[in-house]
Amino acid sequence: MRPAWLEINFDALAHNFNLIRARAGNVQVVGVVKANAYGHGAVEVGKELLRLGAWGLAVATTEEARQLRKAGIVARILLMGSLHPQQAQEVVELDLIPSISTLESAEALNALGKPVRVHLEFDTGMGRVGFQPQEAALVKERFARYQNLLIQGIYSHFADAEEDEPWTREQTAQFQQVQRVFGPGYFYHLCNTAGALNYSAYGFSAVRPGIGLYGLLPGLGLKPIARLLAKPTQVKALPAGRRIGYGGLYTTQGLEWIATLPVGYADGMPRLVFNRATVRYYPEPEALNPQPCICPVVGRVSMDQITVKIPAPVSLDQVFEVVTPDFDPTSSLWGWAELTGTVSYEPAVRLSPRLPRVYLRDGVEVARVE
């Protein structure tokens, strides 16, 4: 296996799943695994979420759904976002539950002549896709004419359940207006992670956590489920005055030990974290309370490699944590996001498929994808 890999902790995933479900009032959980499960591996994470009791999985594209089906997943798959009419045939072939927000897509599906379960999406304030809540009665009337479309669920999406309470409550009121029009018997869902944790009274039939499943929001009791590990490909001593990396943006101040790790921006590490990010290793991992050695990333982040300053030579079997499973400001996915002025979603989804992924439950490897 390549000497750089992602380790995914299914125990942390279970912790996050159960915490979110409990906070949302023990309603159903739709496991969002779009964007390769936010970089963590959609197939294996999806299987584990179903094992934990998820209602089904949610993806953003038909290709993401196809990957799950090819892997043998037969559970419900909700295709989120607005269905384009040209995707209608794929929806039927893959046995998906599409999100419908236009009459054009509804008519394309209905014309195929096969029964299809659908979820209707309403735009309660996000402004992207969805029928308008004021159109709910007309939408209900129009869909009654589509003989092949079975409305199973109705949903919307919060725009800022993290910070904007008035807007969130306004969206909820809009969604409840839709609910009054359609009545009982439908699978209603509105809450993303922030909604599930901050507005549990609005869990309806289910919640749709994404980023929360992967533990990448601090201060909420969630646990990051991944760490990026690497072994050095070279360890060497460089004299004072040596410039390191493209552009020579770091210069050694004295005799310094430098370890080269085989990960770079092609693996998802942002280029902008050079001379600010850190990695860590444990010189005595078997100790009762092992203490990490924190090492700065020095010089540019290259496509495939980084260089780190270490206090003393180590063997090529030494394992470094390039991404730590916490909220460290310089070595976690959340920290990378803070260093580069973005959100933790972005560095997570950029974790490259070329990184092998090793999945652990109770500390034991249960799956591996290379």
Secondary structure as the mmCIF struct_conf table of DSSP 4:
data_model
#
loop_
_struct_conf.conf_type_id
_struct_conf.id
_struct_conf.beg_label_comp_id
_struct_conf.beg_label_asym_id
_struct_conf.beg_label_seq_id
_struct_conf.end_label_comp_id
_struct_conf.end_label_asym_id
_struct_conf.end_label_seq_id
BEND BEND1 PRO A 3 PRO A 3
STRN STRN1 ALA A 4 ASN A 9
HELX_RH_AL_P HELX_RH_AL_P1 PHE A 10 ARG A 23
TURN_TY1_P TURN_TY1_P1 ALA A 24 GLY A 25
BEND BEND2 ASN A 26 ASN A 26
STRN STRN2 GLN A 28 VAL A 32
HELX_RH_AL_P HELX_RH_AL_P2 LYS A 34 TYR A 38
TURN_TY1_P TURN_TY1_P2 GLY A 39 HIS A 40
HELX_RH_AL_P HELX_RH_AL_P3 ALA A 42 ARG A 51
TURN_TY1_P TURN_TY1_P3 LEU A 52 GLY A 53
BEND BEND3 TRP A 55 TRP A 55
STRN STRN3 GLY A 56 VAL A 59
BEND BEND4 ALA A 60 THR A 61
HELX_RH_AL_P HELX_RH_AL_P4 THR A 62 LYS A 70
TURN_TY1_P TURN_TY1_P4 ALA A 71 GLY A 72
BEND BEND5 ALA A 75 ALA A 75
STRN STRN4 ILE A 77 LEU A 79
BEND BEND6 GLY A 81 GLY A 81
HELX_LH_PP_P HELX_LH_PP_P1 SER A 82 HIS A 84
HELX_RH_3T_P HELX_RH_3T_P1 PRO A 85 GLN A 87
HELX_RH_AL_P HELX_RH_AL_P5 ALA A 88 GLU A 93
TURN_TY1_P TURN_TY1_P5 LEU A 94 ASP A 95
STRN STRN5 ILE A 97 ILE A 100
BEND BEND7 THR A 102 THR A 102
HELX_RH_AL_P HELX_RH_AL_P6 LEU A 103 ASN A 110
TURN_TY1_P TURN_TY1_P6 ALA A 111 LEU A 112
BEND BEND8 LYS A 114 LYS A 114
STRN STRN6 VAL A 116 GLU A 121
STRN STRN7 PHE A 122 PHE A 122
BEND BEND9 THR A 124 MET A 126
BEND BEND10 ARG A 128 GLY A 130
STRN STRN8 PHE A 131 PHE A 131
HELX_RH_3T_P HELX_RH_3T_P2 PRO A 133 GLU A 135
HELX_RH_AL_P HELX_RH_AL_P7 ALA A 136 PHE A 143
TURN_TY1_P TURN_TY1_P7 ALA A 144 ARG A 145
TURN_TY1_P TURN_TY1_P8 GLN A 147 ASN A 148
STRN STRN9 LEU A 149 TYR A 155
BEND BEND11 ALA A 159 ALA A 159
TURN_TY1_P TURN_TY1_P9 ALA A 161 GLU A 163
HELX_RH_AL_P HELX_RH_AL_P8 GLU A 165 PHE A 182
BEND BEND12 PRO A 184 TYR A 186
STRN STRN10 PHE A 187 CYS A 191
HELX_RH_AL_P HELX_RH_AL_P9 THR A 193 ASN A 198
HELX_RH_3T_P HELX_RH_3T_P3 SER A 200 TYR A 202
TURN_TY1_P TURN_TY1_P10 PHE A 204 SER A 205
STRN STRN11 ALA A 206 VAL A 207
BEND BEND13 GLY A 210 GLY A 210
HELX_RH_3T_P HELX_RH_3T_P4 ILE A 211 TYR A 214
TURN_TY1_P TURN_TY1_P11 GLY A 215 GLY A 215
BEND BEND14 LEU A 217 LEU A 217
TURN_TY1_P TURN_TY1_P12 PRO A 218 GLY A 219
BEND BEND15 LEU A 220 GLY A 221
STRN STRN12 ALA A 226 ALA A 230
BEND BEND16 THR A 233 THR A 233
STRN STRN13 GLN A 234 LEU A 238
TURN_TY1_P TURN_TY1_P13 ALA A 240 GLY A 241
STRN STRN14 ARG A 243 ILE A 244
BEND BEND17 GLY A 245 GLY A 245
HELX_RH_3T_P HELX_RH_3T_P5 TYR A 246 GLY A 248
STRN STRN15 TYR A 250 THR A 251
BEND BEND18 GLN A 253 LEU A 255
STRN STRN16 GLU A 256 LEU A 261
BEND BEND19 PRO A 262 PRO A 262
HELX_RH_3T_P HELX_RH_3T_P6 TYR A 265 ASP A 267
TURN_TY1_P TURN_TY1_P14 GLY A 268 GLY A 268
HELX_RH_3T_P HELX_RH_3T_P7 ARG A 271 VAL A 273
TURN_TY1_P TURN_TY1_P15 PHE A 274 ARG A 276
STRN STRN17 THR A 278 TYR A 281
BEND BEND20 PRO A 283 GLU A 284
TURN_TY1_P TURN_TY1_P16 PRO A 285 GLU A 286
BEND BEND21 ALA A 287 ASN A 289
HELX_LH_PP_P HELX_LH_PP_P2 PRO A 292 PRO A 292
STRN STRN18 CYS A 293 PRO A 296
STRN STRN19 VAL A 297 VAL A 297
BEND BEND22 GLY A 299 GLY A 299
BEND BEND23 MET A 303 ASP A 304
STRN STRN20 ILE A 306 ILE A 310
BEND BEND24 PRO A 311 ALA A 312
TURN_TY1_P TURN_TY1_P17 LEU A 316 ASP A 317
STRN STRN21 PHE A 320 VAL A 323
BEND BEND25 PRO A 325 ASP A 326
TURN_TY1_P TURN_TY1_P18 PRO A 329 SER A 331
BEND BEND26 SER A 332 SER A 332
HELX_RH_AL_P HELX_RH_AL_P10 LEU A 333 THR A 340
TURN_TY1_P TURN_TY1_P19 GLY A 341 GLY A 341
BEND BEND27 THR A 342 THR A 342
TURN_TY1_P TURN_TY1_P20 SER A 344 SER A 344
HELX_RH_AL_P HELX_RH_AL_P11 TYR A 345 VAL A 349
TURN_TY1_P TURN_TY1_P21 ARG A 350 ARG A 350
BEND BEND28 LEU A 351 LEU A 351
TURN_TY1_P TURN_TY1_P22 PRO A 353 ARG A 354
BEND BEND29 LEU A 355 LEU A 355
STRN STRN22 ARG A 357 ARG A 361
TURN_TY1_P TURN_TY1_P23 ASP A 362 GLY A 363
STRN STRN23 VAL A 364 VAL A 369
#
